[in-house]
Amino acid sequence: MPEQALTPIRVLLVDDHRSVVWGLERLIESVRPAMEVVGSAANCADALTLLERAAPDVILLDMDLGGESGLAAIPQLIARTTAKILVLTGVREQSVRDDAVLAGARGVVHKEESADTILEAIRKVHAGQLWLDPDTTARLFLELTRHGPERAVDPEQRKIDSLTSRERGIIAAIANNAGATARTVGELLHVSEHTLRNHLTSIYSKLGVANRLELFAYAQKHRLDRLPGQPDPASIPRASSLKA
């Protein structure tokens, strides 16, 4: 009996459109035992939570997760799993597709493609191949030739790029107020202590640090003590500016 029949390709669906997830589940389950759906998530946070339990081989990822960027989710998923990422998207802008592959996706397939094409893309990506049209392959080859040495494999930059602007602001505030309590930093940023701790949990996960001390050291090392576009951290809120 072929090995594929004994070991199905385990697919995790990450898409916030319930009708799309419903259709993909039935499409993939229609070719059992070659493939099976091991879970679905509507956003990156839920997908990260599912990874250990679901143990997928391939993650079928939408680029637009209800306002959350699937592109930003790619480095986070790569940092937490060996599963190969295949982007399934309705976006036609070629630059967005290119960015997805440069971020680490193994291929891009359009939602309007046939059912057979989507299934074949999953098989090829699982087998270690790239699923790209010839024009995209040529463009990416030129891009990597021009800029590859400085951008090819920088895992720390990928982590930093996954941060939201709000998270960058929180890191900068913490880096410039090392001795401040979480409550004080929260007041500084006009958020509750509970909200701040939720943001920190996400930041710790993205950067691979365990606590504020490690975050402070990471911020100093990677110059996250300043906000993007600022020449120095002078305008970052400081605890001394708080009213007693």
N, C-alpha and C positions, 0 to 999 in steps of 0.2 A: 504493500500500500504506500502511495507517495507520502513523503514526510509532511508536505503542506497540509494534507488531510488530517494528520495527527496533531499538528501544531498550527492552529489558525492564527492569522495576523490579527493582533489585538489593536483595535482602533478606538481612540478617545476623540469625541466630537466636542469642539469648543465653538459654539455659535449661539447668539442670543435670539435667533428667530426660531420659534418653536415649530413652525411648519417645515422649515428647512431641516431641522434636527429629525423630525418625524420621518421625512422622506429619506434622509440619509440612513437612518436606522433600518428602514425596510429594504433599502437598496443593498446595504452591506449584509444584512441577515439573509437576504435572498441567495447569497453565494456561500452560506455555511456548508461545510465546515472550513472553507478556505479563509474566511474572515469572520470576525465577530465584533460587535460594539461592546466595549467594556465600561462605558460611562459617557455622560455628557455634562457640559458645564456652559453657563451663559456668560462667564467672565473669567479673567485670568486668575483671580483669587480662588474661585471654586475649582478651577482646573488644577492649580497647584496643590490644593487640598486632596484632590482625587488621585494624584499621581502615584503615591505609594500603594494605595489599595488597588487601583486599576491596573498598574504595571503595563501601560500600553507599549506597543511596538511603533505605532504611527499616531501622530496627533493631527487631526484634520482641523485646521484653524481658520476661522473667519477673520478678515482684516478689520471689520467694524463691529465691535462688541457693545452696541448700544451707547456710543459716545466714548467708549474706552478703546484705545488703539491696540489692535492685534499685533501691529508691528512692534510696539513697545513690550509686548508680552513675550516675544520670541527669545530674547536673551535670558529672561527669567526662567522660562521653560527649559532652555538648553542647560542652564546651571543646575537644574534639579532632576534631569532625566536623560537617559540615553535614547529615548524615543526620537524618531525622525519626524520632523515637522513638514507637513504638506499644507500649503495655504490654499484654501478654497474661497474664492472671492468674486464679487460682482464688480469690483473696481476695474476700470479699463485703463487708467493712467499707468503708462509703462514704467514711469519712475518709481511709483509705489511698489510695483512688482519687483523691480530691480532691488529696491531697498530691502524687501523681505528676504530675498536670497542672500544679499550681502550681510544681513543680520543673522543668517544661519539656517533659514528654511531650505529644505532640500528640493523644493519645487513649488510651482504655482499652477493651479488649474482653475478655469473660470466656471462659475456656477451654471452657465448656460451650456456647458459641454454635455455630451451624451452620458448616460449611465455607464456604458462600457468604458468610456474614456476616463471617468472618475475612478472606477475600479482598477483600471490598468495603471493609473497614476499611483494609486496606493500600493499596488504590487511592485512597481518599479522603485519607488522611494524606499519601501521596506527592504528591497534587495540591494540597496546601497547606491542606486543610480539617481541622477538628477532628472527631474521632470521639467524641462524647459523647452520652449520653442527655439528654433535656430537663431532668430534675430536676437532674442534675449541672451542666449549663450554668447553670441559674438560681442554684444555690448558689455556684458559682464567681464568677459575676457579682457577687453580693452580697459575697463575700469580698474580691474585688479592689476593689470600690467602697469598702469600709470600710478596707482595709489596703493597697490597691494602691500609693499613693505611696511608702511606706517599704519595701515588699518586692518591688515589681514587677520591676525590673531592677537587681540589685546583684550583678554577677559575682563580686566578691571575697567576698561573704558566701556565695554558692553554693559557692565553692571551700572556704571554711572549714567550711561545713556538711558537706562530703564527708569531712572528717577523722574518723577513729575516735577514741575516747577515749584509746586507747594512743598514737596519733600526737600528740594534743594534749599528752599528758604529756611526750613526747619533745621537742616544740617548746619547752614551758615550761622543761624542764631545760636545753636548749641556750641558750635566751634568758637564763637566769640563770647560765650558766657559759660565757661567750663565749670565754674563752681555753683552755678544757679540750680535751684531745685526744679523739678518738672513743673510744679505749679507756677513758679516764677517765669519759666520759659513760655508756658502756656499763656500767661497774662501778657507777656511780651508780644506774642503772636496773635493775641485776641482769640484764643481757642481754649476750650476747657482742658483740664488735665487729662480727662478720659480720652478726648479726641486726640490730644498730643500723643498719648501712649499707643493709640491705634496706629497713628502715622509712624511712630517709631518701630512698631512691630513690622510694618511693611518695609521700612527702610533697612532694618536689621536683616530681614530675609533677602532683600535685593543685593545688599553689599556683603553679606556673609560675615557680619559682626555680631557679637553676643550682647553688648551692653553699651551704655553711653561713653564709657572710657575708651572702648575699642573704636566707637564711632568718632570720637574726638581725634584719636590718633590717625584714623583713616582720612578724616577730613583735612587734617594738617598735611598729611603726606600727598594727597591728591588735589590740594588747593581748593577744597570745597568750602573754605571759610569765607568765600565771597560769592555773590550771586552772579550769574552769567551777565556779561556786559559791564560789570562794575570793575574799575581799575584797582580798587582796594576795598577792604571790608568796613570802611569808615561809616557807611550808611546802614550797616546791619544793626538792627535793634540790640541794645545792650541793657543788661539788668540795671545798671546805674541810672538809666534814664527813666526808670519807673518811679512813680510817686510812692511815698512811704505809706 
